[in-house]
Amino acid sequence: MKKQLIFIAIILFYFYSEGQSNKMQIGKSYITLQNYNLLEKLPLTKKDSMNFVIRANDTLVLIETAHEKGSYVTYEYKDSTFLTYYKKIAFNEKDNRASDPATMKYWKNDIKIFFSKSISKSVKKEFLSFTNSISKNIDSLNIYQVKKIEDSNYVIYYFGDYEYNPSMTNNKFSNYVISWNGGNQIYRGSLKLDDKTNFSDRLRIQKMKSLFIKSLGHFLFIEEFDCESIFSDCYSENKKMMPFDLELLKYHYSYGICKGTDLKTFERQHRDGKKSLEKENHTLKFFHPHSN
């Protein structure tokens, strides 16, 4: 028993000494004075003695402990067919180098859209109706318009407008650009539309919706879906958010997976989660570190 107590105290000391990085958060715990004194690495100081607590016949010493910032995510079961489609779309393996692990990317903060002046009210109205329906159905994804460029983190503009994103200066086709941090959290986006090729408001809205959906996770559109599906890599003037499309997007922004993870980790967690459900009827929880 004595050895176990010493081991616990050593672990506490380890976390204390290692907990100075920005990825750690400080918590408080107590050990008895007797076990505290057994550890040569923890010399008792005057400051420590000020934090003594007497409980029953024991003197307890307050120790600040540190642990990695994060939260526990409860595993959410999905069948193999759903996961096959989701992995193709969310991990966008076509755009990842062989030496670069495929990762899922997502917006952590609200998406605040600024439109250039040349975009008509009717186009903005229809597009915002589309994004509002997404926000309404997905709690963790908030999308709305802002009037000032400095308040935005997403800009939508046409060819010939002021070049809001210099990296898109030489673009010959409509496209989007997003930026993400080390935790694969997207924090900025730009969508540049060729309004000459997309010569009608209907075509502009359809193209705008399609590119915007891609920018919600650096998604890859696939051939397996009907042309009307928003995630289908097939041309249609009648693309819309189908029920399965919405389910995929909801899952991407749900709390049933560890956001920002790489494909190998994602697959391993699903194997472990399914195994736990099948063999023990127990739902696993996975620790998800928080990025700064």
JOSULVEN-V576076 format. One record per backbone hydrogen bond with DSSP energy under -1.0 kcal/mol. NH is the residue of the N-H (numbers start at 1). CO is the residue of the C=O. If there is no record, write none. Layout:
BEGIN
nh: {NH	NH}
co: {CO	CO}
END
This chain:
BEGIN
nh: {5	6	7	8	9	10	11	12	13	14	15	16	17	18	24	25	27	29	31	33	36	37	39	42	49	50	51	52	53	55	58	60	61	63	65	67	69	71	73	75	76	83	84	85	86	87	88	89	90	91	95	96	100	104	106	111	113	114	116	119	124	125	126	127	128	129	130	131	132	133	134	135	136	137	138	141	144	146	151	152	153	154	155	156	157	159	161	164	168	169	171	175	177	179	181	184	186	187	188	189	190	191	192	193	195	198	199	204	205	206	207	208	209	210	211	212	213	214	215	216	217	218	219	220	222	229	230	232	233	234	240	242	246	247	248	249	250	251	252	253	254	261	263	266	267	268	269	270	271	272	273	274	275	276	277	278	279	280	282	286	288	290}
co: {1	2	3	4	5	6	7	8	9	10	11	12	13	14	21	67	65	63	61	59	32	33	36	39	45	46	48	49	60	58	55	53	31	29	27	25	23	288	286	284	256	79	80	81	82	83	84	85	86	87	92	93	97	261	184	142	144	154	156	116	120	121	122	123	124	125	126	127	128	129	130	131	132	133	134	138	111	113	148	149	112	112	189	114	191	193	158	162	165	166	168	192	190	188	185	181	106	179	179	153	177	155	175	157	193	194	197	200	201	202	203	204	205	206	207	208	209	210	211	213	214	214	214	89	231	226	240	229	222	232	228	240	242	243	244	245	246	247	248	249	251	258	102	262	263	264	265	266	267	268	269	270	271	272	273	274	275	276	276	73	71	69}
END
